[in-house]
């Protein structure tokens, strides 16, 4: 039973990281109907920025964290302006290829600047455990879960209780109608990309106590976060987080209880099973097509 609980906590913590990356997918898609396949690489770049500020420059963890988030928010706006905006309106395939190309570019740049070695960020939660009887839970994993809950709550409040959040929701529902109502749609889209990059950075920094940062970590985690977004219902913000947690828990349990090789395959098997029964995802809206 203790092993089960510890694997559950580990899976939820890893799933929270998947969920935050998936959240970036969903935010960009809801605002622009663009699937940003560079989202995992934005997480990777944010992790490297945090390592630079905290590990190389010696800044306080929280100051370095905030600096990395701010830097990546600006980078997200720049990426939207330079890479995506010029080809909006073109076939979706063109935009998908542009974001894939952006991901390759970011991985190459990260490898040239920071090298290909595995790096780790020391955090206030890297050491120490919480003991509940015979149960031992690491602070680093508990901190990831707590931070994800706080971040999701703040995002919910932002999107539902602020004027800018309302403008973003209006733009995601109908961009042309929002434009006619006087909403600065282009500015709103840039801010959505900034928020998406900032959330990805939070995932990268929170990931640091669990695993190492390297130039290909974004590709690996992005390929797991995208199914999480699909599982939750692409376009659903809470669904992205729930989907990420489910993927993380399934992966953790399969790695512990099943034979070698099932760890990576099990989440995709469950994804296929869910989509066969509920093609719109767990939280997606069902649209019945007339024949």
C-alpha positions, 0 to 999 in steps of 0.5 A: 500500500505504501508503494502504491501511495508513493507511486501515486504521488510521483505520478501526480507530480510528473503529471502536473508537469505534463498538464502545465505543458498541455495547458500551453497547447490549449491556451494557444489553440483556444486563442488562435486555433493553432497547435504549437508543437514547440510548446515543449521546447519553450518549457526546455528554454525556460528551464535553461533560463532559470538555470542561468539565473539561479545556477550560474548567476547565483540569484535567489531561487524565487528571483531567478524563477520570476526572471525566467518567467518574465523573459520567456513571456517576452520570448513568447510574444516575440515568437508569435509576432515573428513566426506565427502572425505572418502566416495566420490565415494560411493552411494549418499545415504551414503553421504546424510546420512553422512551430515544429521548425521553431522547436528544432531551432530552439533545441539547436540554440540551447545545445550551442549555448548551454551544451548537451550535458544534463543540468539540475536546478537546486531548489528549496524543495530539493532536500527533505521529506514528509513522513506520515507514519511509514509513508515517506513523501519527498518535498520536491514532488509535493511542491510540484503538486502544490504549485500546479494547483496554485497556478491553475487557480490563478489562471482561472481567476485571471480568465474569469474575473478580469477584463483582459481574461474576458477579452481572451475568452471572447477572442477564442470564441469568435475572433472576428466578432471580438474584433468588431466589438473593439477588442485588440485581437492581435494584442490579445493573441500576443498576450496568450502566447506570453502566458503560454510561454510563462506557464511552460517555464513554470513547468520547466522550473518545477520539473528541475527537482524531479529530473535533469534539464537538457536540450531534448527534454522539451521534445520528450515531454511535449510528445507526452503533454500533447496526448494529455491535452487530447485526452482532456479534450483539446480546448479544455483548460481543466481537461489539460491538467486532468489529462496530464495527471492521468498520463503521469499516474498511468506512466508511473504505475505501469513503470512500477507494476508492469514489465519493462517497456510498458511505462511508455506504451501504457499512457497511449493505450489508455488514450486510444481506449478513451478516444474510441469511447469518447472521441471528443476527450474527457472534457470536450464538447460533443458536437453531433454532425448531421449527415 
